[in-house]
């Protein structure tokens, strides 16, 4: 797979990575001290955002008055700040870890660990959610389980979106073993 990456980082990564400098995902992990903090990933490395928070000097982050929102155990507060904060955070991370900033590599790499050494944890605290049937096939298949094939789709299916209550306990980190009920 050939990379379409335009941005260059001083962190070396394979061109087939899902985490080039253009893709700045946000997550949470347990650091060496056992604290859960916010992070991102570049190549095969996890960047502890709490450790480099002081380098976020754009207008959005300046408005926080020095409050390190990445020291939280989840991303809820960061997510609640809005799109402008996420855009500024991504642009700041891209600038900090860009090839042009290689002079600060040692200071920045102090906040980095190999992905294999990181224990990823649930990035957000989810109280509850509503899910919607995404397609007629989805609604039909679920309807068959409850009402049989003859009455699978309710008459309102074609007139309004159909949602259902989801259980937050069913949301887990990728790779978590899930015991499926039988019967």
Secondary structure as the mmCIF struct_conf table of DSSP 4:
data_model
#
loop_
_struct_conf.conf_type_id
_struct_conf.id
_struct_conf.beg_label_comp_id
_struct_conf.beg_label_asym_id
_struct_conf.beg_label_seq_id
_struct_conf.end_label_comp_id
_struct_conf.end_label_asym_id
_struct_conf.end_label_seq_id
BEND BEND1 UNK A 7 UNK A 7
STRN STRN1 UNK A 9 UNK A 9
BEND BEND2 UNK A 10 UNK A 11
TURN_TY1_P TURN_TY1_P1 UNK A 15 UNK A 16
BEND BEND3 UNK A 18 UNK A 18
TURN_TY1_P TURN_TY1_P2 UNK A 21 UNK A 22
STRN STRN2 UNK A 26 UNK A 30
TURN_TY1_P TURN_TY1_P3 UNK A 32 UNK A 33
BEND BEND4 UNK A 34 UNK A 34
STRN STRN3 UNK A 36 UNK A 42
TURN_TY1_P TURN_TY1_P4 UNK A 43 UNK A 44
STRN STRN4 UNK A 45 UNK A 48
HELX_RH_3T_P HELX_RH_3T_P1 UNK A 49 UNK A 55
BEND BEND5 UNK A 58 UNK A 58
HELX_RH_AL_P HELX_RH_AL_P1 UNK A 59 UNK A 62
TURN_TY1_P TURN_TY1_P5 UNK A 63 UNK A 66
HELX_RH_3T_P HELX_RH_3T_P2 UNK A 69 UNK A 71
BEND BEND6 UNK A 72 UNK A 75
HELX_RH_AL_P HELX_RH_AL_P2 UNK A 76 UNK A 80
TURN_TY1_P TURN_TY1_P6 UNK A 81 UNK A 81
HELX_RH_AL_P HELX_RH_AL_P3 UNK A 83 UNK A 96
TURN_TY1_P TURN_TY1_P7 UNK A 97 UNK A 97
STRN STRN5 UNK A 98 UNK A 98
HELX_RH_3T_P HELX_RH_3T_P3 UNK A 99 UNK A 104
HELX_RH_AL_P HELX_RH_AL_P4 UNK A 105 UNK A 109
TURN_TY1_P TURN_TY1_P8 UNK A 110 UNK A 111
STRN STRN6 UNK A 112 UNK A 114
HELX_RH_3T_P HELX_RH_3T_P4 UNK A 115 UNK A 117
STRN STRN7 UNK A 119 UNK A 121
BEND BEND7 UNK A 123 UNK A 124
STRN STRN8 UNK A 129 UNK A 132
BEND BEND8 UNK A 135 UNK A 135
HELX_RH_AL_P HELX_RH_AL_P5 UNK A 136 UNK A 147
HELX_RH_3T_P HELX_RH_3T_P5 UNK A 149 UNK A 151
BEND BEND9 UNK A 153 UNK A 153
HELX_RH_3T_P HELX_RH_3T_P6 UNK A 155 UNK A 158
TURN_TY1_P TURN_TY1_P9 UNK A 159 UNK A 159
BEND BEND10 UNK A 160 UNK A 160
STRN STRN9 UNK A 163 UNK A 166
HELX_LH_PP_P HELX_LH_PP_P1 UNK A 167 UNK A 167
HELX_RH_3T_P HELX_RH_3T_P7 UNK A 168 UNK A 170
TURN_TY1_P TURN_TY1_P10 UNK A 174 UNK A 175
#
